[in-house]
Structure formats: C-alpha cells, structure tokens
Amino acid sequence: MSQLDLARLQFAMTSIYHFLFVPVTIGLGFLTALLQTGWHRSGRAELLQLTRFFGTLLVINIAVGVVTGLVQEFQFGMDWSAYSRTVGDVFGAPLAMEGLAAFFLESTFLGLWLFGWDRLPPRVHLATIWLVAVGGALSAAFIMAANSWMQHPVGYTIDPSTGRPQLNDVWKLFTNPVFLRGYLHVILASLVTGSVVMLAVSAWQLRKGSSPLAFHAAARLALVVLVPVILAAMLVGSELGVTEGKYQPMKIAGAEAQWDTCQPCSFSLFQISGGKNDMTPTQIIAIPHLLSLLATNHWNGKVLGLNAVQAQYEQQYGPGNYIPNIFIQYWSMRVMAYLAVVVLLVGLWGLWLLWRKRLSGARWFHRVAVWAGVLPFLMNTAGWLLTENGRQPWIVQGLQLTRNGVSPSVSTATVATSLVVFLLLYAALAAVAFVLLTRYARKELSPPPAEDTPIPALTY
C-alpha cells in the first residue's frame, strides 16, 4: 500500500473508532439531563437512581471518547501536514473554537456535576448536567462546521501570494447549507443512539427482573424519545441528500451507482455489481422515481450520472479520476437507511407494548432490544463512510485533492508503523471500554440515599 492509502486507512480507523463514542455522549447526555429534571420536579427515588446509573455510563463513555479524539488532532500534523498547511487558516478556526469553548464548557461542568451532588444547590446542580449536554452538542457544531467546509467550502478568499484559502467570513461557516442540515442530522442521530443504548440496557435489566419500576421508566423515556427522533433523522437525512446532490453530485450518483444521467430515476433496494469496471449493474427491486425524490425533492427530478459528473470535473479541474469507491458508496447508503428502518420498527413495537402495558413482561422484545443496541453504531459508521468516501478524491471539495494533502516528509514505513501501533492501542482501549461499560450496565441500581441524607459524589 502507498503512503496515501495507509494515511487514509489510519485516519479512517481512528475517526470511526472515535465516532462510536461521540453520539453516545451527546444523546445520553441529554437523556441523563431529562432523568435528573424528572427527579428534581417529582422527587421520585427511582429517577435519581437512574440519573446516577446512566450518568456513570456517560462519564465512562466521555473518558474513552476524549482519549480517542486527541489522537486525531495529532494526525493532522503527522500524516496530513500538507493539508494542514494549506487550509489551516480556515480549518483551524472552528477547531480552536471547539477546544477553547465547547470542550472546556463540557469538561468543567461535568466535574461540577460529578462532585457537586452534596455541595451545590439542587437547581444549580441540575443546570450543570444540562450544560454538559449543551457542551457536547456545541462541540459537535464546531467539528461539523469544519467538516462541512471540506464538503462545500464557503466564507474564504484565496491569498494571491500563497495560493492558500483564508477565512474572511466566519458566519458563513455556520450558515453553510451542508452544515445546517448535516449538524442537525448528527444531533438527531446522537439522540437515536443514546435512546437505543438506554433501551438496550433497560431491556437487559428488565429481563433479569432487576428494579423493574425504575428500568420500565427508563425504557419508556427511551421509546418516547426514539420514535419521533428517528423519523426526524430520516427526514433531515433526506434533505441533506438533496443539498449534497446540489454541491456534490458525484456523491449522490455514487450512492446509487448511477452511471448514466436519468430523469426520472429509480432507487434499487439491492443490485449486483456496478463498481468502477461495471457500468451495467443488475438492479433488484428498483423503486421508480424514488432516487429523483431523494436527490431533488421532485417526482421527476433529474440526477446526473457518474459519467456526466466525471466529464464536468475533467473540464473544470483537469484530467483525472473523480469517481469515489462505488461499492462503499452504494452499500453504506443502504446499511444506514435499512438499519434505520429496523430501529424504527423496534421503537414502534416498544411503544405498542407500552400502550398495552405489557412492556415489562415482553421477553421477546427485551431480547430484540438488547441486540438492537449495536444498530445505531453501524448506522453512524455507514453514514460517515457515505459522507467521507463520497467526497473522494477531494480532501476539500474543489480545492485540494487527497493525494496532495499527505505529509511529504513522512515515509510509508513510518505511517505503516504508526498504523500498527494505533491499531494495537485501540484494540486494547476497545477491550477496556467494553469491559467497563458492559460490567456497569449489568449492575443493579444502587439504593437511593436515605431521606435527609446528603447525596454523595458520583463514583464508579
């Protein structure tokens, strides 16, 4: 493998691993805040127990997520110095905002929440967990602003002396159409992830018969949040596809392996072949007009094919291959969409059981809900593969090719060595995180403190 391939593989590995924890942090943060708000208003002991139980899972998740996120920042200088040097004047701004504002907001108030149970007034302590949740969402906003600029660069000028982009309108970063829809999609996906994780843990505990009153309440909260949020995520994701079809037509054409321009366009549920060397795939169950709706919001909308976009890019940017990996693009789209439907069906099943007052004793639902806990992580990973693979061969759409972003002074052997080291370290970290999270998730709830007794600081 070349230096470029190894550098891309390394960043993909660390990014996907890091993004396993980010949606849980955001989603579970808001759900924990809702639990504590319910306890603050009602005084119900089981809500306090659930707040501390899921709050501990949140803290473990944040700890691992922070460690994995730090590695990514070093990679910009280690493997992608040419990229950092070229676009650092733009890309560095939202990253600096994330570190100086959102991360410190989240970490400061997380500490206050952890150790302030018996030291802060109840309302102030409640505010700290809400600020933790807001800090996590704000952190995602700055990261998504930077990533959205890579998908659709806005708010910059080219310095004539260096040929590098310089930020001249920071507000355009946060009004970028790709950012507005992409960020909302990430927040909704995070709430879906947090809800499914809470539902899976609650289902496990209900199967064991552990604290049924408390975990019934947790499962109810997870289901009430999950169903409307995943429906909203599907809708926003569809609108994001329309936006990407406007600014990145190659990404949308690749997601359907659509080689020729079509109007109207069908969407294949499955297909055989259709990669770079096969422009005549066999579509299985093609749904008429659906691709036109997804890509343009119009029943008879026109979708440019891969060949047409390739010809357009060659004329605009010069000779080259501008088509991404079609296999990854096609199937990541379907994994994300089909698993979202499965999660929606599980949520609707749970709501029906809740309405029939049979949720606590529904053994088959408990089994399914536990295994469904892995689905949001697969969906999120597929979504990021769809987003990042579809931009290739650009690292910044229309401004810099990925092959021009690698570090010229770093050898292939060095990248390969660091890849192996990171792989081993992340495998060990994954084992530790899995053991900690699953061990605590299987614990019984701690008994509530006696009345008029100070609530101790939260410890594992």
C-alpha positions as CSV (number, residue, x, y, z in Angstrom):
1,M,0.0,0.0,0.0
2,S,1.1,3.5,-0.7
3,Q,1.7,6.3,1.9
4,L,-1.6,7.8,0.8
5,D,-3.6,4.6,1.3
6,L,-2.0,3.9,4.7
7,A,-2.6,7.5,5.9
8,R,-6.3,7.3,4.8
9,L,-6.7,3.9,6.4
10,Q,-5.2,5.2,9.7
11,F,-7.4,8.3,9.8
12,A,-10.5,6.3,8.9
13,M,-9.7,3.8,11.7
14,T,-9.2,6.5,14.4
15,S,-12.2,8.6,13.2
16,I,-14.6,5.7,13.1
17,Y,-13.5,4.5,16.5
18,H,-13.8,8.0,17.9
19,F,-17.3,8.4,16.4
20,L,-18.5,5.3,18.2
21,F,-18.4,7.4,21.4
22,V,-19.4,10.8,20.2
23,P,-23.1,10.1,19.5
24,V,-23.5,8.3,22.9
25,T,-22.0,11.3,24.7
26,I,-24.4,13.7,23.1
27,G,-27.5,11.5,23.2
28,L,-27.0,10.1,26.7
29,G,-26.1,13.5,28.0
30,F,-29.5,14.9,27.1
31,L,-31.3,11.8,28.3
32,T,-29.5,11.9,31.7
33,A,-30.4,15.6,32.0
34,L,-34.1,14.7,31.3
35,L,-33.9,12.0,34.1
36,Q,-32.4,14.4,36.6
37,T,-35.0,17.0,35.6
38,G,-37.8,14.5,36.3
39,W,-36.3,13.6,39.7
40,H,-35.8,17.3,40.5
41,R,-39.5,18.0,39.8
42,S,-41.1,14.9,41.2
43,G,-38.7,13.7,43.9
44,R,-39.2,10.1,42.7
45,A,-36.3,8.0,44.1
46,E,-36.1,5.7,41.0
47,L,-35.4,8.7,38.8
48,L,-32.5,9.7,41.0
49,Q,-31.2,6.1,40.8
50,L,-31.5,6.1,37.0
51,T,-29.8,9.5,36.7
52,R,-26.7,8.3,38.6
53,F,-26.7,4.9,36.8
54,F,-26.8,6.3,33.3
55,G,-24.7,9.3,34.3
56,T,-21.9,6.9,35.2
57,L,-22.2,5.2,31.8
58,L,-22.0,8.7,30.3
59,V,-18.8,9.5,32.2
60,I,-17.1,6.3,31.2
61,N,-18.0,7.0,27.6
62,I,-16.7,10.6,27.7
63,A,-13.4,9.4,29.2
64,V,-12.8,7.0,26.3
65,G,-14.1,9.4,23.7
66,V,-11.7,12.2,24.8
67,V,-8.7,9.9,24.6
68,T,-9.6,8.8,21.1
69,G,-10.3,12.3,19.9
70,L,-6.9,13.7,20.9
71,V,-5.2,11.3,18.6
72,Q,-7.0,12.7,15.6
73,E,-5.6,16.2,16.2
74,F,-2.1,14.9,16.1
75,Q,-2.7,13.1,12.9
76,F,-3.3,16.4,11.1
77,G,0.3,17.3,11.7
78,M,1.8,13.8,11.4
79,D,0.1,12.4,8.3
80,W,-1.6,15.4,6.7
81,S,0.8,18.3,7.2
82,A,0.4,19.5,3.5
83,Y,-3.4,19.7,4.1
84,S,-3.0,21.5,7.5
85,R,-0.5,24.0,5.9
86,T,-2.8,24.7,3.0
87,V,-6.2,25.1,4.7
88,G,-5.1,25.7,8.3
89,D,-6.2,29.4,8.2
90,V,-9.8,28.2,7.7
91,F,-10.0,24.8,9.2
92,G,-8.1,25.8,12.3
93,A,-10.7,28.4,13.4
94,P,-13.6,26.1,14.2
95,L,-11.3,23.5,15.8
96,A,-9.9,26.2,18.0
97,M,-13.4,27.3,19.0
98,E,-14.2,23.7,19.8
99,G,-11.2,23.3,22.1
100,L,-11.4,26.7,23.8
101,A,-15.2,26.9,24.2
102,A,-17.2,23.7,23.9
103,F,-14.7,21.2,25.3
104,F,-13.9,23.3,28.4
105,L,-17.6,24.0,28.9
106,E,-18.4,20.3,28.8
107,S,-15.4,19.2,30.9
108,T,-15.8,21.9,33.6
109,F,-19.5,21.3,34.2
110,L,-19.0,17.5,34.0
111,G,-16.6,17.9,37.0
112,L,-19.1,20.1,38.8
113,W,-21.9,17.6,38.2
114,L,-19.8,14.6,39.3
115,F,-18.6,16.1,42.6
116,G,-21.3,18.6,43.3
117,W,-24.2,16.4,44.4
118,D,-23.8,17.3,48.1
119,R,-22.2,20.7,47.5
120,L,-24.3,22.6,45.0
121,P,-27.9,23.8,45.4
122,P,-30.2,21.3,43.6
123,R,-31.1,23.8,40.8
124,V,-27.5,24.7,40.2
125,H,-26.5,21.0,40.1
126,L,-29.3,20.3,37.6
127,A,-28.0,23.2,35.4
128,T,-24.6,21.6,35.3
129,I,-25.8,18.4,33.6
130,W,-27.7,20.4,31.1
131,L,-24.6,22.4,30.4
132,V,-22.7,19.2,29.9
133,A,-25.2,18.2,27.3
134,V,-25.1,21.6,25.6
135,G,-21.3,21.5,25.6
136,G,-21.3,18.1,23.9
137,A,-23.7,19.4,21.2
138,L,-21.7,22.6,20.8
139,S,-18.5,20.7,20.4
140,A,-20.1,18.7,17.6
141,A,-21.2,22.0,16.0
142,F,-17.7,23.3,15.6
143,I,-16.4,20.0,14.3
144,M,-19.3,19.7,11.8
145,A,-18.6,23.3,10.7
146,A,-15.1,22.3,9.8
147,N,-16.1,19.1,8.1
148,S,-18.9,20.8,6.2
149,W,-16.4,23.3,4.9
150,M,-14.4,20.4,3.4
151,Q,-17.6,19.2,1.7
152,H,-18.7,22.7,0.5
153,P,-16.1,25.4,1.0
154,V,-17.6,28.9,1.8
155,G,-16.5,32.1,3.6
156,Y,-13.0,32.2,2.2
157,T,-10.7,34.0,-0.3
158,I,-7.6,32.8,-1.9
159,D,-4.4,34.6,-0.8
160,P,-2.7,35.6,-4.1
161,S,0.7,35.5,-2.6
162,T,0.5,31.9,-1.2
163,G,-2.4,30.4,-3.1
164,R,-4.0,29.3,0.1
165,P,-7.6,29.8,1.3
166,Q,-8.1,32.4,4.1
167,L,-11.2,32.7,6.2
168,N,-12.9,36.1,5.6
169,D,-16.4,35.4,6.9
170,V,-16.7,33.1,9.9
171,W,-20.5,33.3,9.9
172,K,-20.7,31.6,6.5
173,L,-19.1,28.6,8.1
174,F,-22.2,28.3,10.4
175,T,-24.7,29.1,7.7
176,N,-23.3,26.7,5.2
177,P,-26.2,24.7,3.9
178,V,-24.3,21.4,4.3
179,F,-23.6,22.4,7.9
180,L,-27.1,23.3,8.8
181,R,-28.6,20.0,7.6
182,G,-25.6,17.9,8.5
183,Y,-25.3,19.1,12.0
184,L,-29.0,18.7,12.7
185,H,-28.7,15.2,11.3
186,V,-25.8,14.4,13.6
187,I,-27.7,15.7,16.7
188,L,-30.7,13.6,15.8
189,A,-28.6,10.5,15.1
190,S,-27.0,11.1,18.5
191,L,-30.3,11.2,20.3
192,V,-31.3,8.0,18.4
193,T,-28.0,6.3,19.6
194,G,-28.5,7.4,23.2
195,S,-32.1,6.3,23.2
196,V,-31.3,2.8,21.8
197,V,-28.4,2.4,24.3
198,M,-30.7,3.3,27.1
199,L,-33.4,1.0,25.8
200,A,-31.0,-1.9,25.4
201,V,-29.6,-1.5,28.9
202,S,-33.1,-1.2,30.3
203,A,-34.3,-4.3,28.4
204,W,-31.4,-6.3,29.8
205,Q,-32.2,-5.3,33.3
206,L,-35.9,-6.0,32.8
207,R,-35.1,-9.5,31.6
208,K,-33.2,-10.0,34.8
209,G,-36.1,-8.7,36.8
210,S,-33.8,-6.0,38.3
211,S,-35.5,-2.8,39.6
212,P,-38.5,-3.3,37.2
213,L,-40.2,0.0,38.2
214,A,-37.0,2.1,37.5
215,F,-36.0,0.4,34.3
216,H,-39.6,0.4,33.0
217,A,-39.4,4.2,33.4
218,A,-36.0,4.3,31.6
219,A,-37.3,2.2,28.7
220,R,-40.4,4.4,28.5
221,L,-38.3,7.5,28.2
222,A,-36.0,5.9,25.6
223,L,-39.0,4.8,23.4
224,V,-40.8,8.2,23.7
225,V,-37.7,9.9,22.5
226,L,-36.6,7.3,20.0
227,V,-39.6,7.1,17.6
228,P,-40.1,10.8,16.8
229,V,-36.4,11.5,16.7
230,I,-35.6,8.7,14.2
231,L,-38.4,9.8,12.0
232,A,-37.0,13.4,12.1
233,A,-33.5,12.0,11.4
234,M,-34.8,10.2,8.3
235,L,-36.4,13.4,7.1
236,V,-33.4,15.6,7.7
237,G,-31.1,13.0,6.2
238,S,-33.3,13.0,3.0
239,E,-33.0,16.8,2.9
240,L,-29.2,16.5,3.4
241,G,-29.1,14.3,0.4
242,V,-30.8,17.0,-1.7
243,T,-28.2,19.5,-0.5
244,E,-25.3,17.2,-1.3
245,G,-26.9,16.5,-4.7
246,K,-26.6,20.2,-5.4
247,Y,-23.0,20.7,-4.2
248,Q,-21.6,17.2,-4.6
249,P,-23.4,15.4,-7.4
250,M,-20.8,12.7,-7.6
251,K,-21.6,11.6,-4.0
252,I,-25.3,11.1,-4.8
253,A,-24.7,9.4,-8.1
254,G,-22.2,7.1,-6.4
255,A,-24.7,6.2,-3.7
256,E,-27.0,4.7,-6.4
257,A,-24.1,3.5,-8.7
258,Q,-25.9,5.6,-11.3
259,W,-23.5,5.8,-14.3
260,D,-25.8,7.5,-16.7
261,T,-27.9,10.6,-16.2
262,C,-31.5,9.8,-15.6
263,Q,-34.9,11.5,-15.4
264,P,-36.9,10.2,-13.6
265,C,-34.6,7.9,-11.6
266,S,-35.4,4.7,-9.7
267,F,-33.8,3.6,-6.5
268,S,-32.6,0.0,-6.3
269,L,-33.1,-1.8,-3.0
270,F,-30.2,-4.1,-4.0
271,Q,-28.0,-4.6,-7.0
272,I,-25.3,-6.9,-8.3
273,S,-22.0,-5.4,-9.4
274,G,-22.0,-1.8,-10.5
275,G,-18.4,-0.9,-9.5
276,K,-15.9,1.1,-11.5
277,N,-15.5,-1.6,-14.1
278,D,-19.1,-2.5,-14.4
279,M,-21.5,0.2,-15.7
280,T,-24.4,-2.1,-16.3
281,P,-25.4,-3.5,-12.8
282,T,-28.3,-5.8,-12.3
283,Q,-30.8,-3.9,-10.2
284,I,-33.0,-5.9,-7.9
285,I,-36.4,-4.4,-6.9
286,A,-35.9,-0.9,-8.4
287,I,-38.5,1.6,-7.0
288,P,-39.5,4.1,-9.7
289,H,-39.0,7.8,-9.0
290,L,-37.5,7.2,-5.5
291,L,-34.0,8.4,-6.4
292,S,-35.4,11.5,-8.0
293,L,-37.3,12.3,-4.8
294,L,-34.3,11.6,-2.5
295,A,-31.9,13.6,-4.7
296,T,-34.0,16.5,-5.9
297,N,-37.3,16.5,-3.9
298,H,-39.1,16.3,-7.2
299,W,-41.1,13.3,-8.6
300,N,-39.4,13.5,-12.0
301,G,-36.2,15.1,-10.8
302,K,-33.0,14.8,-12.9
303,V,-29.9,13.1,-11.4
304,L,-26.6,13.5,-13.1
305,G,-24.8,10.2,-13.7
306,L,-21.2,9.4,-12.7
307,N,-20.0,9.7,-16.3
308,A,-21.6,13.1,-16.7
309,V,-20.1,14.4,-13.5
310,Q,-16.7,12.9,-14.4
311,A,-16.7,14.8,-17.7
312,Q,-17.8,18.0,-16.0
313,Y,-15.0,17.7,-13.4
314,E,-12.4,17.0,-16.1
315,Q,-13.4,20.1,-17.9
316,Q,-13.4,22.2,-14.6
317,Y,-10.3,20.7,-12.8
318,G,-8.3,18.9,-15.5
319,P,-7.7,15.3,-16.3
320,G,-8.1,12.7,-13.5
321,N,-10.4,10.1,-11.9
322,Y,-13.0,11.9,-9.8
323,I,-15.2,8.8,-9.1
324,P,-15.2,7.5,-5.5
325,N,-15.3,3.9,-4.4
326,I,-18.7,2.9,-5.7
327,F,-19.0,-0.3,-3.6
328,I,-18.5,1.6,-0.3
329,Q,-20.8,4.5,-1.5
330,Y,-23.6,2.2,-2.6
331,W,-23.7,-0.1,0.3
332,S,-23.0,2.4,3.1
333,M,-26.1,4.3,1.9
334,R,-28.2,1.1,2.2
335,V,-26.8,-0.1,5.5
336,M,-27.6,3.3,7.1
337,A,-31.1,3.5,5.6
338,Y,-32.2,-0.1,6.1
339,L,-30.9,-0.3,9.7
340,A,-32.8,3.0,10.4
341,V,-36.0,1.3,9.4
342,V,-35.2,-1.7,11.6
343,V,-34.6,0.7,14.6
344,L,-37.9,2.5,13.8
345,L,-39.8,-0.8,13.8
346,V,-38.3,-1.8,17.1
347,G,-39.3,1.5,18.6
348,L,-42.8,1.2,17.3
349,W,-43.0,-2.3,18.7
350,G,-41.9,-1.0,22.1
351,L,-44.4,1.9,22.0
352,W,-47.2,-0.6,21.2
353,L,-46.2,-2.7,24.2
354,L,-46.0,0.4,26.3
355,W,-49.5,1.4,25.3
356,R,-50.8,-2.2,26.0
357,K,-49.0,-2.1,29.4
358,R,-47.0,-5.2,28.5
359,L,-43.5,-3.7,28.2
360,S,-42.1,-5.0,31.5
361,G,-43.0,-8.7,30.7
362,A,-42.3,-8.8,27.0
363,R,-39.4,-11.2,26.9
364,W,-39.0,-11.4,23.2
365,F,-39.0,-7.6,22.9
366,H,-36.3,-7.5,25.6
367,R,-34.1,-9.9,23.7
368,V,-34.5,-7.9,20.4
369,A,-34.0,-4.6,22.1
370,V,-30.7,-5.8,23.7
371,W,-29.3,-6.8,20.3
372,A,-30.7,-3.7,18.7
373,G,-28.2,-1.7,20.8
374,V,-25.5,-2.3,18.2
375,L,-27.6,-0.9,15.2
376,P,-27.0,2.8,15.8
377,F,-23.3,2.3,15.8
378,L,-23.4,0.5,12.4
379,M,-25.7,3.3,11.1
380,N,-23.4,6.1,12.2
381,T,-20.4,4.4,10.8
382,A,-22.1,3.8,7.5
383,G,-23.3,7.4,7.4
384,W,-19.7,8.7,7.9
385,L,-18.4,6.3,5.2
386,L,-21.1,7.7,2.9
387,T,-20.1,11.3,3.6
388,E,-16.3,11.0,3.5
389,N,-15.9,8.4,0.8
390,G,-18.3,10.3,-1.4
391,R,-16.0,13.3,-1.3
392,Q,-13.1,11.4,-2.7
393,P,-10.7,12.1,-4.4
394,W,-11.0,15.5,-2.8
395,I,-9.9,16.2,0.7
396,V,-11.5,19.7,0.3
397,Q,-14.1,19.7,-2.4
398,G,-12.7,21.5,-5.5
399,L,-9.7,23.0,-3.7
400,Q,-7.3,20.2,-2.8
401,L,-7.0,16.6,-3.8
402,T,-6.5,14.0,-1.1
403,R,-3.2,12.8,-2.6
404,N,-1.9,16.4,-2.3
405,G,-2.7,16.6,1.5
406,V,-0.3,14.0,2.8
407,S,2.9,14.8,4.6
408,P,5.8,14.9,2.2
409,S,8.5,14.3,4.8
410,V,6.8,11.2,6.4
411,S,7.8,7.8,4.9
412,T,5.5,5.0,4.0
413,A,7.2,2.8,6.6
414,T,6.6,5.4,9.3
415,V,2.9,5.6,8.5
416,A,2.7,1.8,8.4
417,T,4.4,1.5,11.8
418,S,2.2,4.1,13.4
419,L,-0.9,2.4,11.9
420,V,0.1,-0.9,13.6
421,V,0.8,0.9,16.9
422,F,-2.6,2.7,16.8
423,L,-4.4,-0.5,15.9
424,L,-2.9,-2.3,18.9
425,L,-3.5,0.5,21.3
426,Y,-7.1,1.0,20.1
427,A,-7.8,-2.7,20.3
428,A,-6.6,-2.6,24.0
429,L,-8.7,0.5,24.6
430,A,-11.7,-1.1,23.0
431,A,-11.4,-4.1,25.3
432,V,-11.1,-1.9,28.4
433,A,-14.1,0.3,27.3
434,F,-16.2,-2.8,26.5
435,V,-15.5,-4.4,29.9
436,L,-16.1,-1.2,31.8
437,L,-19.4,-0.3,30.0
438,T,-20.9,-3.8,29.9
439,R,-19.9,-4.5,33.5
440,Y,-21.5,-1.4,34.8
441,A,-24.6,-1.7,32.5
442,R,-25.3,-5.1,34.1
443,K,-25.0,-3.8,37.7
444,E,-28.1,-3.4,39.8
445,L,-29.2,0.1,40.7
446,S,-27.6,1.5,43.9
447,P,-30.1,2.0,46.6
448,P,-31.3,5.6,47.0
449,P,-29.8,7.6,49.8
450,A,-31.9,7.8,53.0
451,E,-34.1,10.9,53.3
452,D,-32.4,14.0,54.6
453,T,-29.0,12.3,53.9
454,P,-26.6,14.2,51.6
455,I,-26.2,12.6,48.1
456,P,-22.6,11.5,47.7
457,A,-20.4,12.4,44.7
458,L,-20.7,10.1,41.8
459,T,-18.1,7.3,41.7
460,Y,-17.7,4.2,39.6
